[in-house]
Amino acid sequence: MTLGGACVTDPSDACATALAAPSGEWDDALIGRLNLPRAWFAPLAASHESGGALSARAAASLGLLAGIPMAVGAGDTPCAALGSGLSSDGDALLTTGTGGQIVVMCADAPAPVRGLHTYRAANAEWYRMAAMQNVGVALERVRGWLGFASWREAYDEAFAADASASVSFLPYLSGERSPWMNPSARGGWLGLGLNDTRGTMMRAAFEGVAFALRAGLDAIRDNGTPLTSMRLAGGGSIDARWRQLLADALQVELHAVDCPNAATRGAALLGGIAAGHWRIDEMTALAPVTTRVAMPQAEATLAERHARFIALYRRVEDWF
């Protein structure tokens, strides 16, 4: 309301509060049991609907024109999905940043599954999501521990090193959501030998994060969605070698979105719809250009390292 307009929210934001049903409708019974004032909970409207106009005061502060139409908006993940070109049932996206998300669009509400999340999308459909906490945050911590001065140096040494047949890295430095739902999970290297280098350790960290993402993807596959192709977005998906490792580890064809800020692009699209420039049913035609990553290689040794990663997590999860 500081910008002007109405106090209103959309189903995608509402359903992420744990105080609404997956459909986005406020759970009045739960709100009542918690003794929360119902007036605190904004009315719902579609993400692309008008939420009012920019006030003169806000416009002066921002250096913009007063009266600009404002969309109701959506959550960051639904905006990233929209901005990456997801619009139809089965469209999928992998985002890699601090954490990682695998989002799959669904025409109808998917059945609840432990370890996976169901939310409303910005285009009034649904999406199923595997959410992994330890992606960029784990790799950044490893880079610091190993003393790499830059990401370029870390990538170069990691991918110059041969993948170790014995070293594995569990990236669960802050617990994990999908698919384990284990807030106590922790990580580290296993299998280190005297001949291993920091390049070996960094390479194992990249593989460990890729295998953690694979665990979330396999949970989606095991529940009826046989994904073989996904879009790829996020600030942690720029290096071509990392993109290829992701494709190989996940065994999917990846199409990297040529837009560094997919969530911002999605929010702008919602604003354009609210202003009357586009319609919500035109989003397929407005999908961004992508760069195709080479077809994943079914490498036997990579599959063996993935199997070892899962086995190691299973062995140590009772320690936490």
ROGU-24821 format. One line per field, with one value per residue (C-alpha): residue number from 1; x, y, z. Coordinates in Angstrom, 1 decimal, padded with zeros to 4 digits. Each point is the difference from the previous one (the first is absolute). Last residue first. Layout:
n c(NUM, ...)
u c(X, ...)
v c(Y, ...)
w c(Z, ...)
//
This chain:
n c(320, 319, 318, 317, 316, 315, 314, 313, 312, 311, 310, 309, 308, 307, 306, 305, 304, 303, 302, 301, 300, 299, 298, 297, 296, 295, 294, 293, 292, 291, 290, 289, 288, 287, 286, 285, 284, 283, 282, 281, 280, 279, 278, 277, 276, 275, 274, 273, 272, 271, 270, 269, 268, 267, 266, 265, 264, 263, 262, 261, 260, 259, 258, 257, 256, 255, 254, 253, 252, 251, 250, 249, 248, 247, 246, 245, 244, 243, 242, 241, 240, 239, 238, 237, 236, 235, 234, 233, 232, 231, 230, 229, 228, 227, 226, 225, 224, 223, 222, 221, 220, 219, 218, 217, 216, 215, 214, 213, 212, 211, 210, 209, 208, 207, 206, 205, 204, 203, 202, 201, 200, 199, 198, 197, 196, 195, 194, 193, 192, 191, 190, 189, 188, 187, 186, 185, 184, 183, 182, 181, 180, 179, 178, 177, 176, 175, 174, 173, 172, 171, 170, 169, 168, 167, 166, 165, 164, 163, 162, 161, 160, 159, 158, 157, 156, 155, 154, 153, 152, 151, 150, 149, 148, 147, 146, 145, 144, 143, 142, 141, 140, 139, 138, 137, 136, 135, 134, 133, 132, 131, 130, 129, 128, 127, 126, 125, 124, 123, 122, 121, 120, 119, 118, 117, 116, 115, 114, 113, 112, 111, 110, 109, 108, 107, 106, 105, 104, 103, 102, 101, 100, 99, 98, 97, 96, 95, 94, 93, 92, 91, 90, 89, 88, 87, 86, 85, 84, 83, 82, 81, 80, 79, 78, 77, 76, 75, 74, 73, 72, 71, 70, 69, 68, 67, 66, 65, 64, 63, 62, 61, 60, 59, 58, 57, 56, 55, 54, 53, 52, 51, 50, 49, 48, 47, 46, 45, 44, 43, 42, 41, 40, 39, 38, 37, 36, 35, 34, 33, 32, 31, 30, 29, 28, 27, 26, 25, 24, 23, 22, 21, 20, 19, 18, 17, 16, 15, 14, 13, 12, 11, 10, 9, 8, 7, 6, 5, 4, 3, 2, 1)
u c(022.1, 001.6, -003.0, 000.5, 003.5, -000.6, -002.8, 002.1, 002.8, -002.2, -001.4, 003.5, 001.3, -002.9, 001.0, 003.6, -001.0, -002.2, 003.0, 002.2, -002.5, -000.3, -003.5, 001.0, -002.6, -000.8, 001.9, -001.5, -002.5, 000.1, -003.4, -001.9, -002.7, -003.7, -002.3, -002.0, -000.8, -001.1, -002.9, -002.7, 000.7, -000.8, 002.4, 000.4, -003.0, 001.7, -000.7, 001.5, 003.1, 000.4, -000.3, 002.7, 002.2, -000.3, 001.0, 003.0, 001.1, -000.3, 002.0, 002.9, 003.0, -002.0, 001.3, -001.9, 002.2, -001.7, 001.0, -000.5, -000.4, 002.2, 000.2, 003.8, 000.7, -002.1, 001.4, 003.6, -000.7, -001.3, 003.0, 002.4, -001.9, 000.3, -003.2, -002.3, 000.5, -001.7, -003.3, -001.6, -000.2, -002.9, -000.8, -000.1, -000.3, -002.5, -002.0, -002.7, -001.8, 001.1, 003.3, 001.0, -000.6, 002.0, 002.7, 000.2, 000.6, 002.8, 001.4, 000.4, 002.0, 002.1, 000.8, 001.0, 002.3, 001.4, 001.0, 001.5, 001.9, 001.6, 000.9, 001.7, 001.9, 001.1, 001.0, 002.3, -000.3, 003.2, -000.1, -003.5, -003.5, -002.9, -002.7, -000.3, -002.5, -003.7, -002.7, -003.6, -001.9, -002.8, -000.8, -002.9, 001.8, -001.3, 000.1, 000.7, 003.5, 002.1, 002.4, 003.3, -001.7, 002.6, 001.0, 003.3, 001.4, 003.6, 000.8, -000.1, 001.2, -001.1, 003.1, 001.1, -000.1, -003.7, 000.6, 003.2, -001.7, -003.3, 001.6, 002.4, -003.0, -001.9, 002.7, 002.8, -000.4, 001.0, -001.4, -002.3, -001.2, -000.9, -001.7, -002.1, -001.0, -000.9, -002.2, -001.9, -000.2, -001.9, -001.0, -003.6, -001.7, -003.7, -001.9, -003.0, -003.4, -001.8, -003.6, -001.9, -001.3, 002.7, 002.2, 000.1, -001.7, 002.0, 000.8, 003.2, 002.0, 001.7, -003.1, -002.5, -003.3, -002.0, 000.5, -002.5, -001.0, 001.6, 003.5, 003.2, 003.2, 002.4, 003.5, 001.4, 003.6, 001.4, 002.4, -000.6, -000.8, -003.4, -001.2, -003.2, -002.7, -003.0, -002.2, -003.4, 000.6, 001.3, 003.7, 001.9, 002.8, -001.7, -003.1, 002.1, 002.0, -003.2, -001.4, 003.3, 000.1, -003.6, -002.7, -001.1, -003.2, 001.0, 000.6, -001.3, 002.2, -002.1, 002.9, 003.0, 003.3, 003.0, -000.4, -000.6, -002.3, -001.9, -000.5, -001.6, -002.1, -001.4, 000.7, -003.3, -002.3, 000.5, -000.9, -000.3, 002.9, 000.5, -003.7, -001.7, -000.2, -001.1, 002.7, 000.3, 000.5, -003.8, -000.4, 001.6, 002.2, -001.3, 002.1, -003.1, -001.7, 002.7, -000.1, -003.8, 000.2, 002.5, 000.6, -000.5, 003.2, -000.9, 002.6, -002.1, 001.0, 001.8, 003.2, 001.1, 000.9, -003.7, -000.5, 002.8, -001.1, -003.7, 000.4, 000.1, -002.0, 000.3, -001.0, 001.8, 002.9, 003.7, -000.1, -003.0)
v c(-036.5, -003.4, -001.7, 001.8, -001.5, -003.3, 001.4, 002.9, -002.3, -002.2, 003.0, 001.3, -003.5, -000.3, 003.4, -001.1, -003.1, 001.9, 002.4, -003.1, -001.4, 003.3, 000.4, 003.3, 002.7, 001.7, 003.2, 003.0, 001.9, 003.8, 001.6, 002.9, 001.4, -001.1, 002.8, -002.2, -002.4, 003.0, 001.0, -001.6, 002.6, 002.8, 002.7, 003.8, 000.6, 001.6, -003.0, -002.2, 002.1, -000.1, -003.8, -000.1, 002.3, -002.4, -002.9, 001.9, 000.7, -003.7, -001.0, 002.3, -001.0, -000.5, -002.4, -003.0, -003.1, -002.9, -003.2, -003.6, -002.2, -002.7, 001.8, -000.6, 000.5, 003.1, 001.5, -000.8, 001.7, 003.1, 000.1, -000.2, 002.8, 002.4, 002.1, -002.1, 001.5, 003.3, -001.8, -001.8, -003.4, -001.2, -003.7, -003.2, -003.7, 000.2, -003.2, 001.6, -002.8, 000.2, -001.7, 002.6, 002.8, -001.8, -000.6, 003.7, 000.7, -002.7, 001.4, 003.4, -001.7, -001.7, 003.3, 001.4, -003.0, 000.3, 003.6, -000.9, -002.9, 002.3, 002.4, -002.8, -001.3, 003.5, 000.4, -003.0, -003.7, -002.0, -000.6, -001.5, 001.3, -002.5, 002.2, 003.7, 001.9, 000.5, 000.4, -001.1, 001.3, 001.8, -003.3, 000.2, -002.5, 000.9, 002.9, 002.0, -000.3, 000.8, 003.0, -001.4, -002.8, 000.0, -003.7, -000.2, -003.2, -001.1, -003.6, -000.1, 003.6, 002.1, 001.1, 003.5, 002.7, 000.5, 000.8, 002.1, 002.2, 000.3, 001.1, 002.4, 001.6, 000.2, 002.1, 000.0, -003.7, -000.7, -003.5, 001.0, 003.0, -002.0, -002.5, 002.7, 001.3, -003.5, -000.6, 003.3, -000.4, -003.3, -001.2, 000.8, -002.3, 000.5, -002.5, 001.7, -000.9, 002.8, 001.1, 002.0, 003.5, 001.6, 001.0, -003.5, -001.5, -002.2, -003.7, -001.0, -003.2, -001.9, -001.9, -000.1, 001.8, -000.8, 002.4, 002.8, 000.2, 001.5, -000.6, 001.9, -001.6, 001.9, -001.2, 002.4, 000.6, 002.0, 002.9, 000.1, -002.8, -000.1, -003.1, 000.4, -002.3, 000.2, -003.0, 001.9, 003.3, 003.5, -000.2, 002.6, 000.9, 003.2, -002.0, -002.5, 002.7, 001.9, -003.2, -000.4, 003.7, 000.1, 001.8, 003.4, 002.1, 001.9, 003.8, 002.5, 003.2, 002.8, 002.3, 000.1, -001.3, 001.5, -002.5, 002.4, 002.2, -003.0, -001.2, 003.4, 000.2, -003.5, -002.9, -001.5, -002.8, -003.7, -000.9, -003.6, -002.1, -002.0, -000.7, 001.5, -000.9, 002.3, 000.8, -001.9, 002.3, 000.5, -003.6, 000.9, -002.9, -002.1, -003.0, -002.2, 002.7, 000.2, -003.8, 000.0, 002.9, -001.8, 002.7, -001.2, -000.4, -003.4, -001.6, 001.0, 003.1, 000.8, -001.9, 003.4, -001.4, -000.4, 003.8, 000.9, -002.2, 000.8, 003.8, 002.9, 003.2, 003.3, 002.3, 002.7, 002.2, -000.8, -000.1, -002.3)
w c(012.8, 000.1, -001.4, -003.4, -000.3, -001.8, -002.2, -001.0, -000.9, -002.1, -001.9, -000.8, -000.9, -002.6, -001.4, -000.2, -001.9, -002.4, -000.7, -000.6, -002.5, -002.0, -001.6, -001.7, 000.2, -003.4, -000.4, 001.8, -002.2, 000.4, 000.6, -001.4, 002.3, -000.1, -001.2, -002.4, 002.9, 002.1, -002.3, 002.1, 002.8, -002.3, -001.1, 000.0, 002.3, 002.9, 002.2, -002.7, -000.2, 003.8, -000.1, -002.7, 002.2, 002.9, -002.2, -001.3, 003.6, 000.8, -003.0, 000.8, -002.1, -003.2, -002.7, 001.6, -000.1, -001.8, 001.8, -001.4, 003.1, 001.5, 003.3, 000.4, -003.7, -000.4, 003.2, -001.0, -003.3, 001.6, 002.4, -003.0, -001.8, 002.9, 000.5, 002.1, 003.5, -000.8, -000.8, -002.9, -001.7, -002.1, 000.3, -002.1, 000.8, 002.8, 000.7, 002.3, 001.9, 003.6, -000.4, -002.5, 002.5, 002.6, -002.6, -000.6, 003.7, 000.2, -003.2, 001.6, 002.8, -002.7, -001.7, 003.4, 000.6, -003.5, 000.5, 003.4, -001.4, -002.5, 002.8, 001.9, -003.0, -000.8, 003.7, -000.6, 000.7, 000.2, 003.7, -000.2, 000.6, 000.1, 001.6, -000.3, 002.1, 000.8, 002.6, 000.2, 003.1, -002.0, -001.7, -002.5, -002.1, -003.5, 000.0, 003.1, 001.3, 003.1, 000.0, -001.3, -002.0, -002.8, 000.3, -001.8, -001.4, -000.7, -001.1, -003.8, -000.2, -002.9, -001.9, 000.8, -002.7, 000.8, 003.7, -000.7, -002.6, 001.8, 003.2, -001.7, -001.9, 003.2, 001.5, 002.7, 000.6, 003.6, 000.5, 002.9, -002.0, -003.1, 002.3, 001.6, -003.4, -001.3, 003.0, -000.3, -003.8, 000.4, 003.4, 000.7, -002.5, -000.9, -002.1, -001.4, -001.4, -001.8, -000.4, -002.5, 000.6, -002.2, 002.9, 001.3, 003.0, 002.3, 000.6, 001.8, 000.0, 002.8, 001.0, -002.8, -000.3, -003.2, -002.8, -000.5, -003.6, -003.1, 001.4, -000.6, 001.3, 002.1, 001.0, 002.6, 001.1, 002.9, 000.0, -003.7, -002.4, -001.7, -001.8, -002.0, -001.4, -002.4, 000.6, -000.2, -001.8, 000.8, 000.9, -002.0, 002.3, 001.2, 001.0, 001.9, 001.6, 001.0, 001.6, 001.9, 001.2, 001.2, -002.0, -001.1, 000.6, -003.1, 000.1, -002.5, -000.3, 001.4, 001.0, -002.3, 001.2, 001.9, 002.8, 002.8, -002.1, -001.2, 003.6, 000.9, -003.2, 000.6, -002.3, -001.1, 001.3, 000.4, -003.5, -000.8, -001.1, 003.3, 000.3, 003.0, 003.7, 002.9, 002.5, 003.3, 003.0, 000.2, 001.1, 003.3, 001.2, 002.8, -001.1, -000.1, -002.1, -002.6, -000.2, -000.6, -002.4, -002.2, -002.6, -003.6, -001.8, -001.6, 002.1, 003.0, 001.9, 003.2, -000.9, -001.5, -003.4, -001.0, 000.3, -002.3, -002.8, 000.7, -000.6, 002.4, 000.5, 001.9, -002.8, -001.9, 001.0, 000.2, 003.8, -000.3)
//
